[in-house]
Amino acid sequence: MTEYKNIIVTGGAGFIGSNFVHYVYNNHPDVHVTVLDKLTYAGNRANIEEILGDRVELVVGDIADAHWLINWLLRLMPLFTMRAEKPQ
């Protein structure tokens, strides 16, 4: 885990996901965690509220929404398309 400096945890506000986020927070102080959760009946901000801050951030969104997910991911990193052919 220590070779990763930034991780994304989907479902990180749910029971299992939030326990994993707390584990990373407590055991890997050099890792930044982005929690991506839809916050439905299973996800609860309160599960990670106490550790939100510089090392843990919450992004509310639905990974099943491909358009939203792609737009969010593109904000995290640049994308250079070197395709020579136009899409069909």
C-alpha positions as CSV (number, residue, x, y, z in Angstrom):
1,M,0.0,0.0,0.0
2,T,2.8,2.5,0.8
3,E,3.8,2.8,-2.8
4,Y,0.5,4.4,-3.6
5,K,0.1,8.0,-2.5
6,N,-3.4,8.5,-3.7
7,I,-6.2,5.9,-3.7
8,I,-9.9,6.0,-4.5
9,V,-12.3,3.9,-2.4
10,T,-15.7,3.4,-4.0
11,G,-18.4,2.8,-1.5
12,G,-16.1,4.2,1.1
13,A,-18.9,5.6,3.3
14,G,-20.6,2.2,3.8
15,F,-19.8,-0.2,6.6
16,I,-17.0,-2.2,5.0
17,G,-15.6,0.7,2.9
18,S,-15.5,3.1,5.8
19,N,-13.6,0.5,7.9
20,F,-11.1,0.1,5.1
21,V,-10.8,3.9,4.9
22,H,-10.1,4.2,8.6
23,Y,-7.5,1.4,8.4
24,V,-5.7,3.2,5.6
25,Y,-5.9,6.5,7.5
26,N,-4.6,5.0,10.7
27,N,-1.9,2.8,9.2
28,H,-0.6,4.7,6.1
29,P,-0.2,8.3,7.0
30,D,1.4,9.2,3.6
31,V,-1.6,8.0,1.6
32,H,-4.4,10.4,0.5
33,V,-7.8,8.7,0.3
34,T,-10.7,9.9,-2.0
35,V,-13.9,8.3,-0.9
36,L,-16.4,8.0,-3.8
37,D,-19.9,7.2,-2.6
38,K,-23.5,7.7,-3.7
39,L,-24.6,8.1,-0.1
40,T,-27.7,6.0,-0.4
41,Y,-29.2,3.8,2.3
42,A,-25.9,2.0,2.7
43,G,-23.5,4.9,2.6
44,N,-23.4,7.4,5.5
45,R,-21.1,10.4,5.7
46,A,-21.1,10.0,9.5
47,N,-19.0,6.8,9.0
48,I,-16.0,8.9,7.9
49,E,-16.9,12.4,9.1
50,E,-14.2,12.5,11.9
51,I,-11.4,11.8,9.4
52,L,-12.4,14.1,6.6
53,G,-9.8,16.7,5.9
54,D,-6.4,17.0,4.2
55,R,-5.9,13.2,3.9
56,V,-9.5,12.0,3.3
57,E,-12.0,13.6,1.0
58,L,-15.5,12.7,0.1
59,V,-16.9,12.9,-3.4
60,V,-20.6,12.2,-3.7
61,G,-21.4,10.5,-7.0
62,D,-22.6,7.4,-8.7
63,I,-20.0,5.2,-10.4
64,A,-22.8,3.7,-12.5
65,D,-23.3,7.1,-14.2
66,A,-20.6,6.8,-16.8
67,H,-20.9,10.4,-18.0
68,W,-20.4,11.7,-14.5
69,L,-17.6,9.3,-13.6
70,I,-15.6,10.1,-16.8
71,N,-16.0,13.9,-16.2
72,W,-14.9,13.5,-12.6
73,L,-11.9,11.4,-13.5
74,L,-10.8,13.8,-16.2
75,R,-10.6,16.5,-13.5
76,L,-8.0,14.4,-11.7
77,M,-5.6,13.9,-14.5
78,P,-4.9,15.3,-18.0
79,L,-5.9,13.2,-21.0
80,F,-4.0,13.4,-24.2
81,T,-5.6,11.7,-27.1
82,M,-3.2,10.8,-29.9
83,R,-5.6,8.9,-32.1
84,A,-5.0,9.4,-35.8
85,E,-8.4,8.0,-37.0
86,K,-11.7,9.5,-36.3
87,P,-14.1,7.3,-34.3
88,Q,-16.6,5.3,-36.3
